[in-house]
Amino acid sequence: MKILFVCTGNTCRSPMAQAIFLQLLGQVEQETFSPEDFQVLSAGIFTHEGLAASPEAIEAMLLKGIDISDHKSQLISDELIQSADLIITMTDNHRQYLLRGYPETNNIITLSELAQQPGEDILDPYGMGLDTYIKTAEQLENLLQKVIVKILGNYKD
């Protein structure tokens, strides 16, 4: 299963979501799946290729024991959209933007909708200081814990 997390610049929210998702996936008892069954990527809708994660995102993730210092941004592309089984956006605006560009795609959903907490956008912490990044990481982890349960409950090997 290929999962794609999408935000604006791919330097804060989506790489943090990708890293937290992978960490949570690795903590689940692996009776019906293997973490290798999942390919988890992130991309931005308005970014340049190869940007590093923001220093505050790196620091907030290190506080969770996750190192994203080697992250490099990538711009959303037709290939990423078409190859993903599930596209998870950080906000409804991101989802709407992708749906306008890819109206035939029916696998785009916000993180909050997937976690069954609709309307809870993941606010952009860019430029807001470490405390905001830590709060964003906590929000992501809370929602992603619910998403992991849902995805694994629906996952068929």
C-alpha positions in Angstrom: 0.0 0.0 0.0 1.4 3.4 -1.0 0.4 6.3 1.2 1.2 9.9 0.3 1.0 12.8 2.8 0.5 16.2 1.3 1.0 19.7 2.6 2.0 23.1 1.1 5.8 23.1 1.2 6.8 19.6 2.2 9.2 20.9 4.9 7.0 20.8 8.0 3.6 19.0 8.3 3.8 16.3 5.7 7.3 15.0 6.5 6.4 15.1 10.2 3.2 13.1 9.4 5.2 10.6 7.3 7.8 10.1 10.0 5.2 9.7 12.8 3.1 7.3 10.7 6.2 5.2 10.1 7.1 5.2 13.8 3.5 4.2 14.8 3.4 1.5 12.1 6.6 0.0 13.5 5.1 -0.2 17.0 2.1 -2.2 15.9 2.0 -6.0 16.5 2.7 -7.4 13.1 0.4 -10.4 12.7 -1.4 -9.6 9.4 1.1 -7.2 7.8 4.7 -6.2 7.5 5.9 -2.6 7.6 7.5 -3.4 4.3 4.0 -3.8 2.9 3.7 0.0 3.1 5.5 2.7 1.1 5.0 6.1 2.9 5.9 9.3 1.1 5.3 13.0 1.4 5.1 15.9 -1.1 4.1 19.5 -1.3 1.8 21.3 -3.6 3.8 24.6 -3.7 7.5 23.8 -3.1 10.9 23.4 -4.7 12.6 20.0 -5.0 15.2 19.1 -2.5 14.5 21.5 0.4 15.4 20.3 3.8 12.8 20.0 6.6 12.6 23.2 8.6 15.0 23.3 11.6 12.0 23.4 14.0 10.4 20.4 12.4 13.7 18.5 12.8 13.9 19.5 16.4 10.3 18.7 17.2 10.7 15.2 15.7 14.0 14.6 17.5 12.0 15.2 20.8 9.9 12.2 19.7 13.0 10.1 18.9 12.6 10.6 15.1 15.3 11.9 12.8 14.0 13.7 9.7 17.2 15.6 9.1 17.8 13.8 5.8 14.3 14.8 4.4 14.3 16.5 1.0 11.1 18.1 -0.3 9.4 17.0 -3.5 6.7 18.6 -5.5 3.4 16.8 -6.1 3.4 15.1 -9.5 1.1 13.2 -11.7 3.2 10.1 -11.0 2.9 10.4 -7.2 -0.9 11.0 -7.5 -1.5 8.1 -9.8 0.7 5.6 -8.0 -0.7 6.4 -4.5 -3.3 4.1 -3.0 -4.2 6.8 -0.4 -3.5 10.5 -0.5 -3.8 12.2 2.9 -3.8 16.0 3.0 -3.2 18.3 6.0 -6.1 20.6 5.2 -9.3 20.7 3.3 -7.8 23.4 1.1 -5.0 21.0 0.1 -7.6 18.3 -0.7 -9.7 20.8 -2.8 -6.6 21.9 -4.7 -5.7 18.3 -5.6 -9.3 17.4 -6.5 -9.4 20.4 -8.9 -6.2 19.2 -10.6 -7.1 15.5 -10.4 -10.9 15.3 -10.5 -10.9 11.6 -11.4 -9.0 10.7 -8.3 -11.2 9.2 -5.5 -8.6 8.5 -2.9 -7.8 12.0 -1.5 -8.9 12.7 2.0 -7.9 15.0 4.8 -6.1 13.5 7.8 -8.8 14.7 10.1 -11.6 13.1 8.0 -9.6 9.8 7.9 -9.3 10.0 11.7 -13.0 10.6 11.9 -12.5 14.1 13.3 -13.7 16.2 10.3 -12.9 19.9 10.1 -9.7 19.7 12.2 -7.1 21.1 9.8 -3.4 20.7 10.6 -2.3 24.3 10.9 1.0 25.3 9.2 3.6 25.9 11.9 6.1 27.4 9.5 7.8 30.4 11.0 5.9 30.0 14.3 8.6 28.7 16.7 9.4 25.4 18.2 6.4 25.3 20.6 4.0 25.4 17.7 5.9 22.6 15.9 5.7 20.5 19.0 1.9 21.1 19.2 1.6 20.2 15.5 3.5 17.0 16.1 1.2 16.1 19.0 -1.9 16.9 16.8 -0.4 14.7 14.0 0.4 11.9 16.4 -3.1 11.9 17.9 -4.8 11.8 14.5 -2.4 9.3 13.1 -2.9 6.8 15.9 -6.6 6.7 14.9 -5.6 6.4 11.2 -3.2 3.5 11.8 -6.0 1.5 13.5 -8.4 2.3 10.6 -5.9 1.5 7.9 -4.8 -1.7 9.5 -8.4 -2.7 10.2 -9.1 -2.4 6.5 -5.8 -3.7 5.3 -5.9 -7.0 3.4 -2.5 -8.7 2.8 
